[in-house]
Amino acid sequence: MKQYLELLQEIRDNGIGKDDRTGTWVRWVFWLQAKYNLDNWFPLVTTKKTFLRIIIVELIWLLRWETNIKYLVDRNCHIWDEWPFQNYIDSNNLSENFPKYSDLWMEEKSNFINKIKNLSEDDEFVIKWWDLGPVYGHQWRNFNSQWVDQIKNAIEQIKVNPTNRRIIVSAWNPAQIDDMLLPPCHAFFQFNVDTANNRLNLQLYQRSADMFLWVPFNIASYSTLLIMIAKITWLTPGTFTHTLWDAHIYNNHVDQVNQQLSNEPLPLSELNIKRELKTLEDLEKLEWEDFELLNYQSHWVIKAPVAV
C-alpha cells in the first residue's frame, strides 16, 4: 500500500488549508492518482486495521440498488448512520437539543440505530428517515429512475464489445443530486479490457476524498468490484486506478494520520470469493460469509470522527 501512504503523506506535508462544507477545515491537494495491480494480492490497508466485512456489506448493498440503510444496520454496518440521523435532527428542528458530535447527539444516534433494528423495512419511520435518496446503488442500477441498469450494460459491453471506450458507470446525476442526502463522492468509474492479456481494468474518478477515513474503504471496495466483475466476464483482474480530485485530510484527523504514517506497512493479503459467480444475479445474492480474507496482518484500529 505504498501508493496510498505516499499520497497521505503528500497531503499532510504539502496540503493547503481551507474551510469546507462540514466546518471542520481540511488540508487538501487536487488531482492525485494511484494504481493498484491486483495480481496475487489485495490492497487492504495494513498500517491501521481496516474492516473488510463492512466494506463488502456496503458493496453488496450498492449492487442490490438499495438506498435505505436498514439493510446495513441489520448487518452491523454503520458507515452511513450519521447522514440520515443528522437529516432527521435538522428536519425536526432538534439541533439545539442535540448539538452535532456532542455526547447527547451520540446518545440519540445510538437510540435511533437501536430503533431501526427493531422495525421492519416497510415501516413508515424507516422509509421516511433512513432512506438516503437516489444515491449510488440507485444510479448504478436505475439511473435517473428510468430503469437504466448501468452495471448490467457494462457487463454486456465487456463481454460483447471489449474494445469499447465507453464502458462507464456514473453515480453523478445532476437531475437528482438535490434528492440525495450526500452527493456521490466516488462519481463514476470506467472499465477497460486488455484484450491482449485477457485482463479487466477499472478506473474510479473520486471528486472528494477523505484520505484517512474513507479512501482505504474505497480502494478495497472498487478492487473487490473489479474482481467480481472479472469473474462473471471470464477475465483476470488487472489494475485498479484511483483518480482523486479533491483529496483532503480533516484537521481533526492529523494526529491519526501521523500515527498511521509511523506504522510500518505489513505484507498484503489475498481475497477469495468462495461462491461460484457467473451472472449479475449471483453478485446480488452474495453475503459477507461468501468472502475469505487470507493472511491479513495489520496494526490496530485508529479511530477518528466522521465529518457530516
Secondary structure, 3 states (H helix, E strand, C coil): CHHHHHHHHHHHHHCEEECCCCCCCEEEEEEEEEEEECCCCECCCCCCCCCHHHHHHHHHHHHCCCCECHHHHHCCCCCCCHHHHHHHHHHCCCCCCCCCCCHHHHHHHHHHHHHHHCCCCCCHHHHHHCECCCCHHHHHHCECCCCECHHHHHHHHHHHCCCCCCCEEECCCCCCHHHCCCCCCEEEEEEEEECCCCEEEEEEEEEEEECCCCHHHHHHHHHHHHHHHHHHCCCEEEEEEEEEEEEEEEHHHHHHHHHHHHCCCCCCEEEEECCCCCCHHHHHCCCHHHEEEECCCCCCCCCCCCCC
